[in-house]
């Protein structure tokens, strides 16, 4: 069985735009990708364009994505 191993760097996902851009870089959404969180959500429910049947995802820099009180507007995904 073919596998795809993916590493998602949450430090690149601190804003919605950064999240959408990083997901598109990793999963290479089809041409009708609209650069919106809702499209990423629906795209992640149907990964039919990816040839591999198994996808292993590793999240890194989780501590960067956790929003904490008084971290300011640019810390954590909103």
C-alpha positions as CSV (number, residue, x, y, z in Angstrom):
1,X,0.0,0.0,0.0
2,X,1.4,3.4,-0.9
3,X,1.7,6.0,1.8
4,X,2.1,9.8,1.9
5,X,3.9,11.2,4.9
6,X,3.1,14.8,5.6
7,X,4.5,17.2,8.2
8,X,2.3,20.2,9.0
9,X,4.3,23.1,10.6
10,X,1.7,24.9,12.8
11,X,4.1,27.8,13.1
12,X,3.2,28.6,9.5
13,X,-0.5,28.5,10.4
14,X,-0.9,31.4,12.8
15,X,-3.4,33.2,10.6
16,X,-6.2,31.9,8.4
17,X,-4.3,33.0,5.3
18,X,-1.2,31.2,6.6
19,X,-3.2,28.1,7.4
20,X,-4.9,28.0,3.9
21,X,-1.6,28.6,2.1
22,X,0.3,25.9,4.1
23,X,-2.5,23.4,3.5
24,X,-2.4,24.1,-0.2
25,X,1.4,23.7,-0.3
26,X,1.2,20.4,1.4
27,X,-1.9,18.8,-0.2
28,X,-1.8,20.6,-3.6
29,X,-5.5,21.2,-3.8
30,X,-7.0,21.0,-7.4
31,X,-7.1,24.1,-9.6
32,X,-10.5,25.2,-8.3
33,X,-9.0,25.9,-4.9
34,X,-10.3,29.3,-3.7
35,X,-7.9,30.0,-0.9
36,X,-10.6,29.9,1.8
37,X,-10.8,27.9,5.0
38,X,-14.2,26.5,4.0
39,X,-12.6,25.1,0.8
40,X,-9.8,23.5,2.8
41,X,-12.4,21.9,5.1
42,X,-14.3,20.4,2.1
43,X,-11.1,19.5,0.3
44,X,-9.8,17.6,3.4
45,X,-13.0,15.5,3.4
46,X,-12.3,14.3,-0.2
47,X,-8.6,13.8,-0.9
48,X,-9.4,11.9,-4.1
49,X,-6.7,13.7,-6.2
50,X,-4.0,12.2,-4.0
51,X,-2.8,8.9,-5.4
52,X,-1.7,7.4,-2.1
53,X,-4.3,5.4,-0.2
54,X,-2.8,6.1,3.3
55,X,-1.8,9.6,4.6
56,X,0.2,10.0,7.8
57,X,0.2,13.5,9.2
58,X,2.6,14.8,11.8
59,X,2.0,18.1,13.5
60,X,5.0,20.1,14.5
61,X,5.3,23.4,16.5
62,X,2.0,22.8,18.3
63,X,3.0,25.2,21.1
64,X,3.2,28.0,18.5
65,X,-0.4,27.5,17.5
66,X,-2.0,27.4,20.9
67,X,-3.5,30.8,21.7
68,X,-2.8,32.0,25.2
69,X,-4.1,35.0,27.1
70,X,-2.2,38.2,26.2
71,X,-0.3,36.6,23.4
72,X,-1.4,39.4,21.0
73,X,-3.4,39.3,17.8
74,X,-0.9,37.4,15.7
75,X,-0.5,34.3,17.9
76,X,-2.7,31.3,17.4
77,X,-5.2,30.5,14.6
78,X,-8.4,32.5,14.8
